[in-house]
Amino acid sequence: MSTHTCMKCNETFKYKSSLTTHLNRKKSCVNIELTHLIGEDRTFGGNDLFIDLIPSSCWFSNVRTSIKGSCWNKLRKLVYERVGNICECCGVNDEKKSFETRLEAHERWFYDDVTKTQKLMRIIALCKLCHLATHFGYANLPHVNRGEEAKQHFMKVRNFTEEQFEEHRKEAFRLWNERNINTWMLDLSLITDNNIELVKKI
């Protein structure tokens, strides 16, 4: 049976829930300096840009909204710096800190169709345009109104024709509609296993 170890004091626990209780009680073990994310699969989802639609039951429930702002800033700084401040999909460099090349942290999820669990597997650095194209549904909302811009950026990065993009878009929304039939549970064990405390119940 696997054990769960506190990264700060090295105390070992038989159950993950026991580690969580330990972190809640011993605040000195929370919010250690991040140098890497233990348990992260840096290859999950690859580095190709794709439309990644989140099931409606998990809208507004993500890493950023579930941890302290200071922890989120440390986490995204780690994600950006470990790839040299470049977008992991299109390769644009963020050294000029312009609006469109600004990096954002995007969460990659594994969907377990048996347990209906949406599990965090990886956090990837994306430029603002790649992130917008990834959340293509959001890009097309009336108050955002950047769908065509997101589409053109996607086609440029992936070297897609209109037909190829439309096929990809239809498949992404087909999968999204299929997943929306169910209510998904969020698994942020990648975060809690790295001694980052959740401040929002999920």
C-alpha positions as CSV (number, residue, x, y, z in Angstrom):
1,M,0.0,0.0,0.0
2,S,1.3,3.5,-0.9
3,T,2.0,6.0,1.8
4,H,1.6,9.8,1.8
5,T,4.5,12.0,3.1
6,C,4.5,15.6,4.2
7,M,7.1,17.3,2.0
8,K,8.1,19.7,4.8
9,C,8.5,17.5,7.9
10,N,8.7,14.1,6.2
11,E,6.1,12.6,8.5
12,T,4.4,9.6,6.7
13,F,0.7,8.8,6.7
14,K,-1.1,5.7,5.7
15,Y,-4.1,7.6,4.3
16,K,-4.3,10.7,2.2
17,S,-7.0,12.1,4.5
18,S,-4.6,11.8,7.4
19,L,-2.0,13.9,5.5
20,T,-4.7,16.5,4.8
21,T,-5.7,16.6,8.5
22,H,-2.0,17.1,9.4
23,L,-1.6,20.0,7.0
24,N,-4.8,21.6,8.3
25,R,-3.4,21.4,11.9
26,K,0.2,22.2,11.3
27,K,0.3,25.4,9.3
28,S,4.1,25.5,9.3
29,C,4.0,22.6,6.8
30,V,1.9,24.4,4.3
31,N,3.0,26.8,1.5
32,I,6.6,25.6,1.2
33,E,8.6,26.9,-1.7
34,L,7.7,25.2,-4.9
35,T,10.5,23.8,-7.1
36,H,8.5,21.2,-9.0
37,L,5.1,19.4,-8.7
38,I,5.4,15.9,-7.4
39,G,3.2,13.5,-9.3
40,E,2.6,15.8,-12.3
41,D,2.6,14.2,-15.8
42,R,4.3,16.8,-17.9
43,T,3.5,14.8,-21.0
44,F,-0.2,14.6,-20.5
45,G,-2.2,16.0,-23.4
46,G,1.0,16.7,-25.4
47,N,1.9,20.2,-26.5
48,D,-0.4,20.5,-29.5
49,L,-3.0,23.2,-29.2
50,F,-6.6,21.7,-28.9
51,I,-10.0,22.9,-27.9
52,D,-10.4,21.8,-24.3
53,L,-14.0,22.4,-23.0
54,I,-14.7,21.9,-19.3
55,P,-18.0,20.2,-18.3
56,S,-20.5,22.7,-17.0
57,S,-20.7,21.0,-13.6
58,C,-17.1,22.1,-13.0
59,W,-17.3,25.7,-14.3
60,F,-15.5,28.1,-12.0
61,S,-14.1,25.3,-9.9
62,N,-10.4,25.1,-10.6
63,V,-7.0,25.4,-9.0
64,R,-6.9,29.2,-9.0
65,T,-10.2,29.5,-7.2
66,S,-9.4,26.7,-4.7
67,I,-6.1,27.9,-3.3
68,K,-4.8,31.1,-1.8
69,G,-3.9,33.8,-4.2
70,S,-0.3,33.8,-3.0
71,C,0.0,30.0,-3.6
72,W,-1.5,30.4,-7.1
73,N,1.1,33.1,-7.9
74,K,3.9,30.8,-6.8
75,L,2.5,27.9,-8.8
76,R,2.0,29.8,-12.0
77,K,5.5,31.3,-11.7
78,L,6.9,27.8,-11.4
79,V,5.0,26.7,-14.5
80,Y,6.2,29.7,-16.5
81,E,9.9,29.7,-15.4
82,R,10.4,26.0,-15.9
83,V,9.8,26.4,-19.7
84,G,11.8,29.6,-20.0
85,N,8.7,31.8,-20.2
86,I,7.5,30.5,-23.6
87,C,4.1,29.2,-24.6
88,E,4.2,25.5,-24.6
89,C,1.9,25.3,-27.7
90,C,3.0,28.0,-30.1
91,G,6.4,28.8,-28.7
92,V,6.0,32.5,-28.4
93,N,8.3,34.2,-25.9
94,D,6.8,36.3,-23.2
95,E,10.0,38.4,-22.5
96,K,8.3,41.5,-23.9
97,K,5.3,41.0,-21.6
98,S,2.9,42.2,-24.2
99,F,-0.9,41.6,-23.8
100,E,-1.2,38.8,-26.4
101,T,2.1,37.0,-25.4
102,R,1.4,37.2,-21.7
103,L,1.5,33.7,-20.2
104,E,-1.4,32.1,-18.4
105,A,-1.6,28.8,-16.6
106,H,-3.9,26.2,-18.1
107,E,-5.0,23.0,-16.3
108,R,-5.1,19.7,-18.1
109,W,-7.5,17.1,-16.8
110,F,-8.1,13.4,-17.1
111,Y,-11.8,12.4,-17.2
112,D,-12.6,9.0,-15.6
113,D,-15.8,7.9,-17.2
114,V,-16.4,5.2,-14.6
115,T,-16.1,7.3,-11.4
116,K,-17.1,10.6,-13.1
117,T,-14.0,12.2,-11.7
118,Q,-12.1,15.1,-13.4
119,K,-8.5,14.8,-12.2
120,L,-5.8,17.4,-12.5
121,M,-2.8,15.9,-14.3
122,R,-0.8,18.9,-15.5
123,I,-0.5,22.6,-15.6
124,I,0.8,24.1,-18.8
125,A,2.0,27.6,-19.8
126,L,0.0,29.1,-22.6
127,C,0.1,32.5,-24.2
128,K,-3.2,34.5,-24.0
129,L,-4.2,33.6,-27.6
130,C,-3.5,29.9,-27.2
131,H,-5.4,29.9,-23.9
132,L,-8.3,31.7,-25.6
133,A,-8.4,29.2,-28.5
134,T,-8.2,26.3,-26.0
135,H,-11.4,27.7,-24.3
136,F,-13.1,28.2,-27.6
137,G,-16.6,28.2,-26.1
138,Y,-15.6,31.1,-23.8
139,A,-14.1,33.0,-26.7
140,N,-17.5,33.0,-28.5
141,L,-19.5,34.3,-25.6
142,P,-21.2,37.6,-26.5
143,H,-19.3,39.6,-23.9
144,V,-16.0,38.2,-25.1
145,N,-16.6,38.2,-28.8
146,R,-13.2,36.9,-29.9
147,G,-14.2,33.6,-31.5
148,E,-12.9,34.5,-35.0
149,E,-9.6,35.7,-33.6
150,A,-9.2,32.5,-31.5
151,K,-10.1,30.4,-34.6
152,Q,-7.5,32.1,-36.8
153,H,-4.8,31.7,-34.2
154,F,-5.7,28.0,-33.8
155,M,-5.5,27.4,-37.5
156,K,-2.2,29.2,-37.7
157,V,-0.6,27.3,-34.8
158,R,-1.9,23.9,-36.0
159,N,-1.5,24.7,-39.7
160,F,-5.2,23.6,-40.1
161,T,-7.5,24.3,-43.0
162,E,-11.0,25.7,-42.4
163,E,-12.3,22.1,-42.9
164,Q,-9.9,20.6,-40.4
165,F,-10.7,23.2,-37.8
166,E,-14.4,22.7,-38.2
167,E,-14.0,18.9,-37.8
168,H,-11.9,19.5,-34.6
169,R,-14.4,22.0,-33.2
170,K,-17.4,19.7,-33.8
171,E,-15.6,16.8,-32.1
172,A,-14.7,18.9,-29.1
173,F,-18.3,20.1,-28.6
174,R,-19.6,16.6,-29.2
175,L,-17.4,15.3,-26.3
176,W,-18.4,18.3,-24.2
177,N,-22.1,17.6,-24.6
178,E,-21.5,14.0,-23.8
179,R,-19.7,14.9,-20.6
180,N,-22.3,17.4,-19.6
181,I,-24.8,14.6,-19.1
182,N,-23.0,13.8,-15.8
183,T,-22.0,15.7,-12.7
184,W,-18.2,15.5,-12.3
185,M,-16.2,15.4,-9.1
186,L,-13.0,17.4,-9.0
187,D,-9.7,15.7,-8.0
188,L,-7.0,18.2,-7.0
189,S,-4.8,15.6,-5.3
190,L,-1.9,16.9,-7.5
191,I,-2.2,20.2,-5.5
192,T,-2.8,18.7,-2.0
193,D,0.0,16.1,-2.5
194,N,2.4,19.1,-2.9
195,N,1.4,20.5,0.5
196,I,-0.8,23.3,-1.0
197,E,-3.8,23.8,1.1
198,L,-7.3,24.1,-0.5
199,V,-9.3,27.0,0.8
200,K,-12.4,26.2,-1.1
201,K,-14.4,23.0,-0.6
202,I,-14.7,21.0,-3.9
